[in-house]
Amino acid sequence: MFLSGTPLRSAYRVIARDGRVVWFHCEAKMIRRKNGRPWFIHGIAFDITELKQTEEALQEERNVVSAILHTVGALVVVLDPQGRIVRFNRACEHVSGYSFEEVKNKYFWDLCVIPEEAQRFKILIEQLRVEHASKDYETSWVARDGSRRLIAWSSTILPSDDGKPAYIIATGLDITERKRLETAIQEIGAEEQRRIGRDLHDGLGQQLTGIAFLSKVQEQKLAEKSLPEAAEAARIVAMVNEAIQKTRELAHGVSPVISDAHGLMSALKRWAAEVEDLFNITCCLRIDKPVLIYDANMSTHLYRIAQEAVNNAIKHGLAKNIIISLSATQESGTLRIENDGLDLAELPRNGSGMGMQITSYRARMIGGSLKVECGAGVRGLAITCQFPLIPLTRGEQKKRKVGS
């Protein structure tokens, strides 16, 4: 200071008489004589012990939060209101293959979200900013090596003092393996159902048909001899035929969709006709052009979704007119069930809602989404399931042509 004349600002610690450590913030400057020569240094010190203790406590709290953030198994991403990444924990680094420094200040959807889901993610961010409500959703992550992981996210807004969104906090769980196992279990269950359906129809049904034929022959022989036992034989034939009909109904109930590309359309057409006969209401199927689905498991899920929606419309919505629509583009399909019954506000609330939960689960299992809305300008509900369609490769197309 004597050499340069520059004021000094410093913070330092001193030991008090009682052994306490006291923090001081000091501001000092040099006082000169009239001839400009240095005279003395004049300083003022402020006791900043409490401030330093508060800073240390905050730093310790930050260290604890950072430790939790980096050691927790869940993915944690902190975004600014525009969707740029401001925090990225180690679990995210492990799953994505990117370090925090590589993703910092980049838009989340430009980095990890697959292109076809980017727009949906932007809409979710905007909804969070406007509604300030938590959102749960699933999206596919694209890692540095090109692999994809399915992540279940839960996002919420962290507001600033003025109530405006300060940050968006998203926590996620990698459910790729869980989904794969669920899909495998579903496929095993569906295949087992189809096997039971085939056994009922082709095994037990054929045996009962043989018994009915033999019983009919015996009835005719007894009738030719004018024996009274002919009436009993006729009753046996009627009972066996009734058992055959019940066996067929069981087979259709266990495995309603046949395993070919037209299976869903055929099953929906048959179901719509049965609904009209059983409940004396209008239930029609609308298909502008054939929707070919080569995945029997997907067809079964879609059939069950339509079945649940129709049953709910009749049982709870008291609908008199139901329209089932099936359409598709090259990459996606749409199953829509509309009815003129009660709308969302009028539906009874005494149910558990388990049917809709299972329906939503079925939609997710086939990679689709479910939307429930009031009919467009009319009374009733519309349930729409959008699902992906995976086109066959040329090799698979050739195999199917040869097989047909």
Rosetta blueprint (number, residue, H / E / L):
1 M L
2 F L
3 L L
4 S L
5 G L
6 T L
7 P L
8 L E
9 R E
10 S E
11 A E
12 Y E
13 R E
14 V E
15 I E
16 A L
17 R L
18 D L
19 G L
20 R L
21 V E
22 V E
23 W E
24 F E
25 H E
26 C E
27 E E
28 A E
29 K E
30 M E
31 I E
32 R E
33 R L
34 K L
35 N L
36 G L
37 R L
38 P E
39 W E
40 F E
41 I E
42 H E
43 G E
44 I E
45 A E
46 F E
47 D E
48 I L
49 T H
50 E H
51 L H
52 K H
53 Q H
54 T H
55 E H
56 E H
57 A H
58 L H
59 Q H
60 E H
61 E H
62 R H
63 N H
64 V H
65 V H
66 S H
67 A H
68 I H
69 L H
70 H H
71 T H
72 V L
73 G L
74 A L
75 L E
76 V E
77 V E
78 V E
79 L E
80 D L
81 P L
82 Q L
83 G L
84 R E
85 I E
86 V E
87 R E
88 F E
89 N L
90 R H
91 A H
92 C H
93 E H
94 H H
95 V H
96 S H
97 G L
98 Y L
99 S L
100 F H
101 E H
102 E H
103 V H
104 K L
105 N L
106 K L
107 Y E
108 F H
109 W H
110 D H
111 L H
112 C L
113 V E
114 I L
115 P H
116 E H
117 E H
118 A H
119 Q H
120 R H
121 F H
122 K H
123 I H
124 L H
125 I H
126 E H
127 Q H
128 L H
129 R H
130 V H
131 E H
132 H L
133 A L
134 S L
135 K E
136 D E
137 Y E
138 E E
139 T E
140 S E
141 W E
142 V E
143 A L
144 R L
145 D L
146 G L
147 S L
148 R E
149 R E
150 L E
151 I E
152 A E
153 W E
154 S E
155 S E
156 T E
157 I E
158 L E
159 P E
160 S L
161 D L
162 D L
163 G L
164 K L
165 P E
166 A E
167 Y E
168 I E
169 I E
170 A E
171 T E
172 G E
173 L E
174 D E
175 I L
176 T H
177 E H
178 R H
179 K H
180 R H
181 L H
182 E H
183 T H
184 A H
185 I H
186 Q H
187 E H
188 I H
189 G H
190 A H
191 E H
192 E H
193 Q H
194 R H
195 R H
196 I H
197 G H
198 R H
199 D H
200 L H
201 H H
202 D H
203 G H
204 L H
205 G H
206 Q H
207 Q H
208 L H
209 T H
210 G H
211 I H
212 A H
213 F H
214 L H
215 S H
216 K H
217 V H
218 Q H
219 E H
220 Q H
221 K H
222 L H
223 A H
224 E H
225 K L
226 S L
227 L L
228 P L
229 E H
230 A H
231 A H
232 E H
233 A H
234 A H
235 R H
236 I H
237 V H
238 A H
239 M H
240 V H
241 N H
242 E H
243 A H
244 I H
245 Q H
246 K H
247 T H
248 R H
249 E H
250 L H
251 A H
252 H H
253 G H
254 V H
255 S L
256 P L
257 V L
258 I L
259 S L
260 D L
261 A L
262 H L
263 G H
264 L H
265 M H
266 S H
267 A H
268 L H
269 K H
270 R H
271 W H
272 A H
273 A H
274 E H
275 V H
276 E H
277 D H
278 L H
279 F H
280 N L
281 I L
282 T E
283 C E
284 C E
285 L E
286 R E
287 I L
288 D L
289 K L
290 P L
291 V L
292 L L
293 I L
294 Y L
295 D L
296 A H
297 N H
298 M H
299 S H
300 T H
301 H H
302 L H
303 Y H
304 R H
305 I H
306 A H
307 Q H
308 E H
309 A H
310 V H
311 N H
312 N H
313 A H
314 I H
315 K H
316 H L
317 G L
318 L L
319 A L
320 K L
321 N E
322 I E
323 I E
324 I E
325 S E
326 L E
327 S E
328 A E
329 T L
330 Q L
331 E L
332 S E
333 G E
334 T E
335 L E
336 R E
337 I E
338 E E
339 N E
340 D L
341 G L
342 L L
343 D L
344 L L
345 A L
346 E L
347 L L
348 P L
349 R L
350 N L
351 G L
352 S L
353 G L
354 M H
355 G H
356 M H
357 Q H
358 I H
359 T H
360 S H
361 Y H
362 R H
363 A H
364 R H
365 M H
366 I L
367 G L
368 G L
369 S E
370 L E
371 K E
372 V E
373 E E
374 C E
375 G L
376 A L
377 G L
378 V L
379 R L
380 G L
381 L E
382 A E
383 I E
384 T E
385 C E
386 Q E
387 F E
388 P E
389 L L
390 I L
391 P L
392 L L
393 T L
394 R H
395 G H
396 E H
397 Q H
398 K H
399 K H
400 R H
401 K H
402 V H
403 G H
404 S L
